[in-house]
């Protein structure tokens, strides 16, 4: 892992950009160290510098956590394959025409999860070698499909906060039954791109004995700010 830049932010938070082979990432650490680690993932081709993700990361770091995110393949500045570009074009066409998009999303999101999970595990290996970071590890992010996969294959992750927005492929819906760590599941009740019943069915499928559903009125990007505070309280219970 090579750090390429650093910036001191408010509340004593240090923001550092890093590269790990071909993987670009950002790490936020609090003034107090060592700190437990929270992985924050994003999807839909968004960059790690996406403002909503950065705001969540800075807030969480100020609460005493190390927070890391990376650009998965096809996200941010990382190259997109011709197949990815075709899938995105097909998805846009189908959505504009009001046609079903499940099969397009299935063929697109599934391979992204398969490719991203090992990169996140490699990143986790490197992060936990840093003296300013300790376990346990939490996951928080809008990429629920990836979070499900990591919760199943990565024993170092002991708690997770999922945003219900975003398509979850059939494979990860099946894997949800194997997830047993504590969960906080956020649902925007009026998210047109995330059918409400599918999200409720996914919540029901999780095998965790401790799982909490927070549902709020509003669309995909309308999650109330107080949910971030509640999310940090959830992390406090399980990571500190």
C-alpha positions as CSV (number, residue, x, y, z in Angstrom):
1,X,0.0,0.0,0.0
2,X,1.4,3.4,-1.0
3,X,0.0,6.7,0.2
4,X,0.0,9.3,-2.4
5,X,-1.4,12.4,-0.6
6,X,-2.7,13.5,2.7
7,X,-4.9,16.3,4.0
8,X,-5.8,17.4,7.5
9,X,-9.5,18.0,7.9
10,X,-11.8,19.3,10.6
11,X,-12.2,17.4,13.9
12,X,-8.7,16.0,13.7
13,X,-9.5,13.7,10.7
14,X,-6.6,12.8,8.4
15,X,-7.6,12.0,4.8
16,X,-5.0,10.0,2.7
17,X,-5.2,8.7,-0.8
18,X,-3.5,5.4,-1.5
19,X,-2.9,2.9,-4.2
20,X,-2.6,-0.9,-3.8
21,X,-1.5,-2.3,-7.1
22,X,-4.2,-1.2,-9.5
23,X,-6.6,-0.4,-6.7
24,X,-7.1,3.3,-5.8
25,X,-8.5,4.1,-2.4
26,X,-9.0,6.7,0.4
27,X,-8.4,6.3,4.1
28,X,-9.8,8.6,6.8
29,X,-8.4,8.2,10.3
30,X,-9.3,10.0,13.5
31,X,-7.0,12.0,15.7
32,X,-7.2,9.2,18.3
33,X,-5.5,6.0,17.2
34,X,-5.5,3.1,16.9
35,X,-9.1,2.9,15.7
36,X,-11.5,0.2,14.5
37,X,-12.1,0.0,10.8
38,X,-15.2,0.6,8.7
39,X,-15.3,-0.3,5.0
40,X,-17.5,2.0,3.0
41,X,-18.4,0.8,-0.5
42,X,-20.3,2.4,-3.4
43,X,-21.5,1.1,-6.8
44,X,-23.2,2.3,-10.0
45,X,-19.8,3.4,-11.3
46,X,-19.6,6.2,-8.8
47,X,-16.1,7.4,-7.7
48,X,-14.7,7.1,-4.2
49,X,-14.9,10.9,-4.1
50,X,-18.7,10.9,-4.4
51,X,-19.8,13.7,-2.1
52,X,-22.4,11.7,-0.1
53,X,-19.8,8.9,0.6
54,X,-17.1,11.4,1.6
55,X,-19.5,13.2,4.0
56,X,-20.5,9.8,5.6
57,X,-16.8,8.9,5.9
58,X,-15.7,12.1,7.4
59,X,-18.5,12.1,10.0
60,X,-17.8,8.5,10.9
61,X,-14.0,9.1,11.2
62,X,-14.7,12.1,13.5
63,X,-16.6,9.6,15.7
64,X,-13.4,7.6,16.3
65,X,-13.3,5.2,13.3
66,X,-10.8,4.6,10.5
67,X,-12.8,4.6,7.3
68,X,-11.7,3.2,4.0
69,X,-13.1,3.1,0.5
70,X,-11.8,2.0,-2.9
71,X,-12.8,2.3,-6.5
72,X,-13.9,-1.1,-7.7
73,X,-13.2,-2.0,-11.4
74,X,-15.3,0.1,-13.6
75,X,-15.9,2.8,-10.9
76,X,-14.4,6.2,-10.7
77,X,-11.3,6.6,-12.9
78,X,-10.7,2.8,-13.3
79,X,-11.2,1.5,-16.9
80,X,-14.6,0.1,-17.9
81,X,-14.7,-2.9,-20.1
82,X,-16.6,-3.0,-23.4
83,X,-19.1,-5.4,-21.8
84,X,-19.7,-3.0,-18.9
85,X,-20.3,-0.2,-21.3
86,X,-22.8,-2.3,-23.4
87,X,-24.6,-3.3,-20.2
88,X,-24.9,0.3,-19.1
89,X,-26.2,1.4,-22.5
90,X,-28.7,-1.5,-22.5
91,X,-29.9,-0.5,-19.0
92,X,-30.4,3.1,-20.0
93,X,-32.3,2.1,-23.1
94,X,-34.6,-0.3,-21.2
95,X,-35.3,2.2,-18.4
96,X,-36.1,5.0,-20.9
97,X,-38.5,2.6,-22.7
98,X,-40.1,1.4,-19.5
99,X,-39.0,-2.2,-20.2
100,X,-38.0,-4.8,-17.5
101,X,-34.4,-4.4,-16.4
102,X,-33.9,-7.3,-14.0
103,X,-32.1,-9.6,-16.4
104,X,-29.8,-6.8,-17.6
105,X,-29.0,-5.9,-14.0
106,X,-28.4,-9.5,-13.1
107,X,-25.8,-10.0,-15.9
108,X,-24.2,-6.7,-15.0
109,X,-24.1,-6.5,-11.2
110,X,-23.3,-10.2,-10.5
111,X,-19.8,-10.1,-12.2
112,X,-19.1,-6.8,-10.5
113,X,-19.6,-8.4,-7.1
114,X,-17.5,-11.4,-8.0
115,X,-14.6,-9.1,-9.1
116,X,-14.9,-6.6,-6.3
117,X,-15.0,-8.9,-3.3
118,X,-11.4,-10.2,-3.6
119,X,-10.1,-6.6,-4.1
120,X,-11.8,-5.5,-0.9
121,X,-10.3,-8.5,1.0
122,X,-6.8,-7.6,-0.4
123,X,-7.4,-4.0,0.7
124,X,-8.5,-5.2,4.2
125,X,-5.3,-7.3,4.5
126,X,-3.2,-4.2,3.8
127,X,-5.2,-1.9,6.1
128,X,-5.0,-4.1,9.1
129,X,-1.2,-4.1,8.9
130,X,-1.2,-0.3,9.6
131,X,-0.5,0.5,13.2
132,X,-3.3,3.1,13.4
133,X,-6.0,0.5,12.6
134,X,-7.2,-2.3,14.7
135,X,-10.0,-4.8,14.5
136,X,-12.9,-5.5,14.6
137,X,-14.1,-4.4,11.2
138,X,-17.5,-3.1,10.1
139,X,-19.1,-2.6,6.7
140,X,-21.3,0.4,5.7
141,X,-22.5,1.2,2.2
142,X,-25.0,1.5,-0.5
143,X,-23.6,-1.5,-2.4
144,X,-25.7,-4.1,-0.5
145,X,-24.9,-6.9,-2.9
146,X,-21.1,-6.6,-2.2
147,X,-21.8,-6.2,1.5
148,X,-23.7,-9.5,1.6
149,X,-20.9,-11.3,-0.2
150,X,-18.2,-9.8,2.2
151,X,-20.3,-10.6,5.2
152,X,-20.4,-14.3,4.1
153,X,-16.8,-14.8,3.1
154,X,-14.9,-12.4,5.4
155,X,-15.0,-13.4,9.1
156,X,-13.2,-10.2,10.1
157,X,-16.3,-8.2,9.4
158,X,-18.5,-8.4,12.6
159,X,-21.3,-5.9,11.8
160,X,-22.8,-4.3,8.8
161,X,-25.0,-1.4,7.8
162,X,-26.8,-1.8,4.4
163,X,-28.7,0.7,2.3
164,X,-31.5,-1.1,0.6
165,X,-31.1,1.0,-2.6
166,X,-29.5,-0.8,-5.5
167,X,-30.1,-4.1,-7.2
168,X,-29.2,-7.3,-5.4
169,X,-28.6,-10.3,-7.7
170,X,-30.2,-13.6,-7.1
171,X,-26.9,-15.1,-5.9
172,X,-26.6,-12.6,-3.1
173,X,-30.3,-12.8,-2.2
174,X,-29.6,-16.5,-1.6
175,X,-26.4,-15.7,0.3
176,X,-28.4,-13.4,2.6
177,X,-29.5,-16.5,4.6
178,X,-25.8,-17.2,5.4
179,X,-25.3,-13.7,6.9
180,X,-25.4,-14.0,10.7
181,X,-23.6,-10.8,11.9
182,X,-25.6,-7.9,13.4
183,X,-27.3,-5.7,10.7
184,X,-28.8,-2.3,10.4
185,X,-30.8,-2.1,7.2
186,X,-32.0,1.3,5.8
187,X,-34.9,1.5,3.5
188,X,-36.2,4.5,1.6
189,X,-40.0,3.8,1.4
190,X,-40.5,5.6,-1.9
191,X,-37.3,4.5,-3.8
192,X,-38.6,3.9,-7.3
193,X,-35.5,2.0,-8.3
194,X,-35.7,-0.4,-5.4
195,X,-39.0,-2.1,-5.1
196,X,-40.2,-2.0,-1.5
197,X,-41.3,-5.6,-1.3
198,X,-38.1,-6.9,-2.6
199,X,-36.2,-5.0,0.0
200,X,-38.5,-6.3,2.8
201,X,-38.1,-9.8,1.5
202,X,-34.3,-9.4,1.6
203,X,-34.4,-8.1,5.1
204,X,-36.5,-11.1,6.1
205,X,-34.0,-13.5,4.4
206,X,-31.0,-12.4,6.5
207,X,-30.0,-15.1,9.0
208,X,-28.9,-12.6,11.6
209,X,-30.4,-12.9,15.1
210,X,-29.8,-9.2,15.5
211,X,-31.2,-7.2,12.6
212,X,-32.9,-3.8,12.6
213,X,-34.9,-2.2,9.8
214,X,-35.1,1.6,9.6
215,X,-37.7,2.8,7.0
216,X,-38.1,6.5,6.0
217,X,-40.3,8.2,3.6
218,X,-38.6,9.6,0.5
219,X,-36.7,8.6,-2.6
220,X,-33.3,7.0,-3.2
221,X,-31.1,9.9,-2.1
222,X,-33.5,11.2,0.6
223,X,-32.1,9.2,3.6
224,X,-32.4,11.5,6.6
225,X,-29.1,12.7,8.1
226,X,-30.0,11.4,11.6
227,X,-29.6,7.9,10.2
228,X,-25.9,8.5,10.0
229,X,-25.8,9.3,13.7
230,X,-27.9,6.2,14.4
231,X,-25.5,4.2,12.2
232,X,-22.6,5.3,14.3
233,X,-24.4,4.3,17.5
234,X,-24.9,0.8,15.8
235,X,-21.1,0.7,15.1
236,X,-20.3,1.7,18.6
237,X,-22.2,-1.2,20.0
238,X,-20.3,-3.7,17.9
239,X,-16.9,-2.3,17.1
240,X,-15.9,-0.6,20.4
